[in-house]
Amino acid sequence: MGWAQVHEGIRRMRFETLLDRHERGDLSQSEAAEMLGIGERTFRRWRDRLRDEGPTGLADRRLGKPSSRRAAVEEIERMLGLYRASYGGFTVQHFHEQLVKRHDYKLGYTVTKVHLQRAGLVTRAPKRSAHRKKRPRRPMVGMMLHQDASTHAWLPGVDRQDDLVVTLDDATSAIYSAFLVEEEGTASSFRGLREVVARHGLFCSLYTDRGSHYFHTPKAGEKVSKAQPTQIGRALKQLGIEHIAAYSPQARGRSERAFRTLQDRLPKELALAGITTVEAANRWLAETYIAQYNAAFAVAAEQEGTGFVHDRTGAWPEILCLQEERTVGNDNTVKWHGLCLQLPPSRLRPHFVKAVVHVHEYPDGTIAVFLGPHRLADYDAGGTIVVTTEQAA
């Protein structure tokens, strides 16, 4: 006997007992109906059915009949077949989104989840642990950004793990930049920051882990050094952006939760799109997926307005890059990480031997050499001159 029949028997027993009390004069009709949780009209209808048909007249006539709202068996079978064939491992929510988007699916999330669980294709979610209070979000966009990277097998069918570098907003969890690299570092961090500043402007603060490209930590496990900035720290200070260090994974909760979602969804989305290379993945992330992710997971900021500001000086491209001093050699060349950069003739001076110059390397690998404010030459990633810019003092 199912629960529906059990409840039906209890309902019938309570009605017969209260009807007997009503007929003895212990209860009025309205009091008996209220105790049953029904109206007086329904009470009278049940009474008449009991007199005319006996106990069977009180049976719930809906039992044993299929619901008019019941999902079609064919549609349920189609859904289960699609999951087995193409979407194994997807969460129910992610699978339901794909059904609606790609397969003209009309059934709701709950009925989909129930039938997937009945078929043993997905398991019930574990019970959540005790509530942990989250750090309040910043009230406006642009007040705090998070940058982090996650190592994972992002590309389907590729026996390799890459790093996904993500820069997102604390106020909304919206992703502003996301791309794959072989290994995160100074160049990838600058790339993400440049993409954000180019589209949105300068922001107020950046929250990161204590990786060696973000901070210098004199002793493992202790506080970071503010007196010995890294290239990232130097650039942020020049731009007036506060750099905040996280001292535990829990402190980076926004980015950690984003990466859990991305690790579950992104490889499957890349597989559905037939993407297997880093270059194609990065184009697709920028042109398609970031907008889809933000539409699904970003939240509204608490306050209107923005903490982003336009860089009126236009100096950020020359700040958000690797910068180091070099002394020019006797042959008018500059040594740079295995490259020999030949300086071209210039009207500034007969030669640059022993001159101290600044070398800028940009995230795409291109290089420029400066003497004070003067840009002496530009080079491709292999050290070959591509542009020469001379400006007399």
C-alpha positions as CSV (number, residue, x, y, z in Angstrom):
1,M,0.0,0.0,0.0
2,G,1.4,3.4,-1.0
3,W,1.3,6.6,1.0
4,A,-1.6,7.9,-1.0
5,Q,-3.7,4.9,0.1
6,V,-2.6,5.3,3.7
7,H,-3.6,9.0,3.8
8,E,-6.9,8.1,2.1
9,G,-7.7,5.6,4.8
10,I,-6.9,8.1,7.6
11,R,-9.0,10.8,5.9
12,R,-12.0,8.4,5.6
13,M,-11.6,7.4,9.3
14,R,-11.5,11.0,10.6
15,F,-14.5,11.9,8.5
16,E,-16.7,9.0,9.7
17,T,-15.7,9.8,13.3
18,L,-16.6,13.5,13.0
19,L,-19.7,12.8,11.0
20,D,-20.9,10.5,13.9
21,R,-20.2,13.3,16.4
22,H,-22.1,15.8,14.3
23,E,-25.1,13.5,14.0
24,R,-25.1,13.1,17.8
25,G,-25.1,16.9,18.2
26,D,-21.7,17.1,19.7
27,L,-20.4,19.3,16.8
28,S,-22.0,21.6,14.3
29,Q,-21.5,21.1,10.6
30,S,-19.2,24.1,10.4
31,E,-17.0,22.8,13.3
32,A,-16.7,19.4,11.9
33,A,-15.8,20.7,8.4
34,E,-13.2,23.1,10.0
35,M,-11.6,20.2,11.9
36,L,-11.3,18.3,8.6
37,G,-9.9,21.4,6.8
38,I,-12.7,21.5,4.2
39,G,-15.7,23.6,3.5
40,E,-19.3,22.9,4.7
41,R,-20.4,22.2,1.1
42,T,-17.7,19.5,0.7
43,F,-18.7,18.1,4.1
44,R,-22.3,17.7,3.0
45,R,-21.2,16.2,-0.4
46,W,-19.1,13.5,1.4
47,R,-22.0,12.8,3.8
48,D,-24.4,12.2,0.9
49,R,-21.9,10.0,-0.9
50,L,-21.4,7.9,2.2
51,R,-25.1,7.4,2.5
52,D,-25.7,6.7,-1.1
53,E,-22.6,4.6,-2.0
54,G,-21.3,3.4,1.4
55,P,-17.6,3.6,2.3
56,T,-16.5,3.3,-1.3
57,G,-18.2,6.7,-2.0
58,L,-15.5,8.4,0.1
59,A,-12.7,7.0,-2.1
60,D,-10.5,9.7,-3.7
61,R,-11.4,9.3,-7.4
62,R,-8.1,10.7,-8.5
63,L,-6.2,7.7,-7.2
64,G,-5.1,5.3,-10.0
65,K,-5.7,7.8,-12.7
66,P,-2.7,9.4,-14.6
67,S,-2.4,13.1,-14.0
68,S,-3.3,15.4,-16.8
69,R,0.0,17.2,-16.1
70,R,2.0,14.1,-16.3
71,A,5.0,14.3,-18.6
72,A,4.8,12.3,-21.8
73,V,6.6,9.0,-21.6
74,E,8.2,9.5,-25.0
75,E,9.7,12.9,-23.9
76,I,11.1,11.4,-20.7
77,E,12.7,8.5,-22.7
78,R,14.1,11.0,-25.2
79,M,15.6,13.1,-22.4
80,L,17.2,10.0,-20.7
81,G,18.6,8.8,-24.1
82,L,20.2,12.2,-24.7
83,Y,21.8,12.2,-21.3
84,R,23.2,8.7,-21.8
85,A,24.4,9.4,-25.3
86,S,25.9,12.9,-25.1
87,Y,25.7,14.5,-21.6
88,G,27.0,11.9,-19.1
89,G,28.5,13.7,-16.1
90,F,26.6,16.9,-16.6
91,T,24.8,18.3,-13.5
92,V,21.0,18.4,-13.8
93,Q,20.9,22.1,-14.1
94,H,23.6,22.2,-16.8
95,F,21.9,19.3,-18.7
96,H,18.5,21.0,-18.5
97,E,20.0,24.3,-19.9
98,Q,21.4,22.3,-22.8
99,L,18.1,20.5,-23.5
100,V,16.3,23.8,-23.7
101,K,18.9,25.5,-25.8
102,R,19.7,22.6,-28.2
103,H,16.9,20.1,-28.2
104,D,13.6,22.1,-28.0
105,Y,12.9,20.6,-24.6
106,K,9.8,21.9,-22.7
107,L,9.7,19.9,-19.4
108,G,10.8,21.6,-16.2
109,Y,13.9,21.2,-14.2
110,T,12.3,19.3,-11.3
111,V,10.7,16.6,-13.4
112,T,14.0,16.2,-15.3
113,K,15.9,15.8,-12.0
114,V,13.4,13.3,-10.6
115,H,13.5,11.0,-13.7
116,L,17.3,11.2,-13.9
117,Q,17.6,10.1,-10.3
118,R,15.0,7.3,-10.7
119,A,17.1,6.0,-13.7
120,G,20.2,6.1,-11.6
121,L,22.0,8.5,-14.0
122,V,22.6,11.2,-11.3
123,T,22.8,10.9,-7.6
124,R,21.1,13.1,-5.0
125,A,23.2,16.1,-3.8
126,P,24.8,15.5,-0.4
127,K,23.3,17.4,2.5
128,R,24.9,20.8,3.0
129,S,27.2,21.5,5.9
130,A,26.6,24.1,8.5
131,H,26.1,27.7,7.3
132,R,29.2,29.8,6.9
133,K,28.8,33.5,6.7
134,K,30.2,35.0,3.5
135,R,32.2,38.2,3.4
136,P,29.9,41.0,2.2
137,R,30.3,42.0,-1.4
138,R,31.6,45.4,-2.4
139,P,28.6,47.5,-3.2
140,M,29.6,48.8,-6.7
141,V,31.3,47.3,-9.7
142,G,35.0,48.3,-10.1
143,M,35.6,48.6,-6.3
144,M,37.4,45.2,-6.0
145,L,38.4,42.7,-8.6
146,H,39.6,39.1,-8.0
147,Q,42.3,37.4,-10.2
148,D,43.2,33.8,-9.8
149,A,44.0,30.8,-11.9
150,S,43.0,27.1,-11.9
151,T,45.0,24.2,-13.2
152,H,42.7,21.6,-14.8
153,A,42.2,19.4,-17.9
154,W,40.1,22.0,-19.6
155,L,40.4,20.8,-23.2
156,P,38.5,17.7,-24.2
157,G,40.5,14.8,-25.5
158,V,43.8,16.5,-24.7
159,D,46.1,14.7,-22.2
160,R,47.3,17.9,-20.6
161,Q,46.3,20.4,-17.9
162,D,46.3,24.1,-18.6
163,D,45.8,27.1,-16.4
164,L,42.6,29.1,-16.7
165,V,43.3,32.7,-15.6
166,V,40.1,34.6,-14.6
167,T,39.5,38.2,-13.5
168,L,36.1,38.9,-12.0
169,D,34.2,41.6,-10.1
170,D,33.6,41.2,-6.4
171,A,30.3,43.1,-6.5
172,T,28.6,40.9,-9.1
173,S,30.9,37.9,-9.7
174,A,30.8,38.8,-13.4
175,I,33.9,37.6,-15.3
176,Y,35.7,40.4,-17.2
177,S,38.6,38.3,-18.6
178,A,39.2,34.5,-18.9
179,F,41.8,32.7,-21.0
180,L,43.9,29.5,-21.0
181,V,47.7,29.5,-20.8
182,E,50.2,26.8,-20.3
183,E,51.2,28.1,-16.9
184,E,50.1,31.2,-15.0
185,G,52.7,33.9,-14.2
186,T,53.5,37.6,-14.5
187,A,52.7,37.7,-18.2
188,S,49.3,36.1,-17.9
189,S,48.4,38.4,-14.9
190,F,49.3,41.4,-16.9
191,R,47.3,40.1,-19.8
192,G,44.2,39.8,-17.7
193,L,44.6,43.2,-16.2
194,R,45.2,44.8,-19.5
195,E,42.0,43.3,-20.9
196,V,40.0,44.7,-18.0
197,V,41.5,48.2,-18.1
198,A,41.2,48.4,-21.8
199,R,37.4,47.7,-21.7
200,H,36.3,49.2,-18.4
201,G,39.0,51.5,-17.0
202,L,41.1,51.6,-13.8
203,F,39.6,50.0,-10.7
204,C,40.1,50.4,-6.9
205,S,41.6,47.2,-5.6
206,L,42.8,43.8,-6.7
207,Y,42.4,40.7,-4.5
208,T,44.8,37.8,-5.3
209,D,46.6,34.9,-3.7
210,R,50.2,35.2,-2.5
211,G,51.8,33.6,-5.6
212,S,55.3,34.6,-6.3
213,H,54.3,36.7,-9.3
214,Y,51.9,38.7,-7.1
215,F,53.9,39.1,-3.9
216,H,57.3,38.5,-2.4
217,T,57.0,36.5,0.8
218,P,60.3,36.6,2.8
219,K,59.3,33.6,4.9
220,A,56.8,30.9,3.8
221,G,53.5,31.2,5.6
222,E,54.1,34.7,6.9
223,K,53.0,38.1,5.7
224,V,53.9,39.4,2.3
225,S,56.5,42.1,1.9
226,K,55.3,45.6,0.9
227,A,58.8,46.8,0.6
228,Q,59.8,44.4,-2.2
229,P,57.1,44.6,-4.8
230,T,56.9,42.2,-7.7
231,Q,56.3,43.5,-11.3
232,I,52.6,43.2,-10.6
233,G,52.8,45.0,-7.3
234,R,54.9,47.8,-8.9
235,A,52.4,48.3,-11.8
236,L,49.4,48.4,-9.5
237,K,51.1,50.9,-7.2
238,Q,51.9,53.1,-10.2
239,L,48.2,53.0,-11.2
240,G,47.0,53.7,-7.7
241,I,45.3,50.3,-7.4
242,E,45.4,48.7,-3.9
243,H,46.8,45.2,-3.9
244,I,45.2,42.9,-1.3
245,A,46.7,39.5,-0.4
246,A,44.5,36.5,0.6
247,Y,45.9,34.3,3.3
248,S,43.7,31.2,2.8
249,P,41.6,29.6,0.1
250,Q,38.5,30.4,2.1
251,A,39.4,34.1,1.8
252,R,39.2,33.8,-2.0
253,G,35.7,32.4,-1.8
254,R,34.3,34.3,-4.8
255,S,37.0,32.9,-7.2
256,E,37.0,29.5,-5.6
257,R,33.2,29.1,-6.2
258,A,33.6,30.4,-9.7
259,F,36.2,27.8,-10.5
260,R,34.1,25.0,-9.1
261,T,31.4,26.0,-11.5
262,L,33.8,26.4,-14.4
263,Q,35.6,23.1,-13.8
264,D,32.3,21.3,-14.0
265,R,30.8,23.2,-17.0
266,L,33.5,24.6,-19.2
267,P,35.2,21.3,-20.4
268,K,31.7,20.0,-21.3
269,E,30.8,23.2,-23.2
270,L,34.1,23.1,-25.1
271,A,33.4,19.4,-26.0
272,L,30.0,20.3,-27.3
273,A,31.5,23.2,-29.3
274,G,34.1,20.8,-30.8
275,I,37.0,22.9,-29.5
276,T,40.4,21.2,-28.8
277,T,43.1,23.9,-29.0
278,V,44.0,26.7,-26.6
279,E,43.8,29.3,-29.4
280,A,40.3,28.3,-30.4
281,A,39.2,28.0,-26.8
282,N,40.4,31.5,-26.0
283,R,38.6,33.0,-29.0
284,W,35.4,31.2,-28.0
285,L,35.7,32.3,-24.3
286,A,36.0,35.9,-25.3
287,E,33.4,35.9,-28.0
288,T,30.8,33.5,-26.6
289,Y,31.2,31.9,-23.3
290,I,32.0,34.8,-20.9
291,A,28.7,36.5,-21.8
292,Q,26.8,33.3,-21.4
293,Y,28.4,32.7,-18.0
294,N,27.7,36.2,-16.7
295,A,24.0,36.0,-17.9
296,A,23.6,32.8,-15.8
297,F,25.7,33.5,-12.7
298,A,26.4,37.2,-12.3
299,V,24.3,39.0,-9.7
300,A,23.2,42.6,-9.5
301,A,25.4,45.0,-7.6
302,E,24.0,46.4,-4.4
303,Q,24.4,50.0,-5.6
304,E,24.2,51.7,-9.0
305,G,27.3,53.5,-10.3
306,T,30.8,52.3,-10.9
307,G,34.2,52.3,-9.3
308,F,35.9,52.2,-12.7
309,V,37.6,55.4,-13.9
310,H,39.1,56.2,-17.3
311,D,42.9,56.6,-17.4
312,R,43.1,60.1,-18.8
313,T,46.9,59.9,-19.1
314,G,46.7,56.8,-21.3
315,A,49.8,55.5,-19.4
316,W,48.4,52.1,-18.5
317,P,49.7,50.1,-21.5
318,E,53.3,51.0,-20.6
319,I,52.7,50.3,-16.9
320,L,51.0,46.9,-17.1
321,C,54.0,45.2,-18.6
322,L,57.3,43.7,-17.5
323,Q,59.9,46.5,-16.8
324,E,63.6,46.1,-16.1
325,E,66.7,48.3,-16.3
326,R,69.6,47.2,-18.6
327,T,73.0,48.7,-19.4
328,V,73.8,49.0,-23.1
329,G,76.8,46.9,-24.2
330,N,79.8,48.1,-26.2
331,D,78.2,46.9,-29.4
332,N,75.0,49.0,-28.8
333,T,73.0,45.9,-27.8
334,V,70.8,45.1,-24.8
335,K,70.8,41.6,-23.4
336,W,67.2,40.5,-22.5
337,H,66.4,36.9,-21.4
338,G,68.5,35.2,-24.0
339,L,67.9,37.8,-26.7
340,C,70.3,40.4,-28.1
341,L,68.4,43.6,-28.9
342,Q,70.3,45.7,-31.4
343,L,69.7,49.4,-30.9
344,P,69.3,51.4,-34.1
345,P,71.1,54.6,-34.9
346,S,69.5,57.7,-33.3
347,R,69.7,61.4,-33.4
348,L,69.6,61.5,-29.6
349,R,73.3,60.6,-29.3
350,P,76.1,59.1,-31.3
351,H,75.8,55.8,-29.4
352,F,74.2,54.3,-26.3
353,V,77.2,52.4,-24.9
354,K,77.0,52.2,-21.0
355,A,73.7,54.0,-21.1
356,V,71.0,52.7,-18.7
357,V,67.8,52.0,-20.5
358,H,64.4,50.5,-19.6
359,V,63.1,47.4,-21.3
360,H,59.4,46.8,-21.5
361,E,58.1,43.3,-22.4
362,Y,54.4,43.1,-23.1
363,P,52.1,40.1,-22.5
364,D,52.1,39.2,-26.2
365,G,55.9,38.9,-26.0
366,T,56.8,42.0,-27.9
367,I,59.5,44.3,-26.5
368,A,60.3,48.0,-26.4
369,V,63.5,49.8,-25.2
370,F,63.3,53.3,-23.6
371,L,65.9,55.9,-22.8
372,G,64.0,58.1,-20.3
373,P,60.8,59.1,-22.1
374,H,62.2,58.3,-25.5
375,R,61.2,55.0,-27.2
376,L,64.3,53.8,-29.0
377,A,63.0,50.7,-30.7
378,D,60.3,48.0,-30.8
379,Y,61.0,44.3,-31.3
380,D,59.0,41.2,-32.0
381,A,59.1,38.3,-29.6
382,G,62.2,37.0,-31.3
383,G,64.2,40.2,-30.8
384,T,63.9,41.5,-34.4
385,I,63.2,45.3,-34.8
386,V,59.7,45.9,-36.2
387,V,59.3,49.6,-35.5
388,T,61.7,52.4,-34.7
389,T,60.5,55.5,-33.0
390,E,62.8,58.4,-32.5
391,Q,61.9,61.6,-30.7
392,A,64.6,64.3,-30.3
393,A,64.7,66.0,-26.9
